[in-house]
């Protein structure tokens, strides 16, 4: 049986900041696995590691937002949201964001658009949970190309944190 | 509440042919929603419309393959797999493919690589099912850029069939 993990590098993704909240606390993290699943109603699935603080907040509030990052998002922004934990660092301190009517924050820095989704189901996938959300709000913020996962790796030379769905051991 | 469906055009996807089988019958269809969910084990999720023949075959055999399409895949190939039904048309008749040990076919035409997955769970998402498969086999076939959903729409001027997760009404 052949098993070439390089195949996984040929799957296409975008780069997103997923935000959620629990009571008065906000958190956000970088996610590349954001996908539309159905169109009637419009549902969006995201894969989140169970160890992440954002997982705890989405499970509690049943609401998340997705900010679609622009192509020239600074690597420092990916670093802030993707490689630090909200347990010991306030990711919203120097971040431009909006608090939606639901109470959920949405990150506006470097976002070309965003959507808000209300969780209607969650699927246990071992180390990760697939949250299925129905889109409740969506806005275009500006025109511009979005950052793809390929662009982040090939042009920005970015890495993948260990808790990501697409983390592959040889990146260690 | 604001709801701008154009936000959905800013989510990034690839372009794939997903194949499966039932007894001696093969079928395949175009899918853009293919994504890695976990890395230990390596699992892959795909969203398939319940009306599709490929859905019936995956539900029966619990096996599917994903062929990652190259950037310059002819629009006629997308048309064959994405806009015709295997109920009245043999999509494998003039297609280069391989039958894997499991019995599952994998399309080789215009594929830079492929993977095979064994279904370990399936999640009901209304009109679509999210099949979660554990990767069992994967091969690189050639080097080259992959086709993204954005490239297919913007450069190839391709459309989206009504059964796709990302079909949006205004495309009618």
Interface residues (C-beta under 8 A of the other chain):
Chain A: X1 X2 X3 X4 X5 X6 X7 X8 X10 X11 X12 X13 X14 X33 X34 X35 X36 X37 X38 X39 X40 X41 X42 X43 X44 X45 X47 X68 X101 X112 X113 X114 X115 X121 X123 X125 X126 X127 X128 X130 X132 X135 X136 X137 X138 X139 X140 X146 X148 X149 X164 X165 X166 X167 X168 X169
Chain B: X1 X2 X3 X4 X5 X6 X7 X8 X10 X11 X12 X13 X14 X33 X34 X35 X36 X37 X38 X39 X40 X41 X42 X43 X44 X45 X47 X68 X101 X112 X113 X114 X115 X121 X123 X125 X126 X127 X128 X130 X132 X135 X136 X137 X138 X139 X140 X146 X148 X149 X164 X165 X166 X167 X168 X169
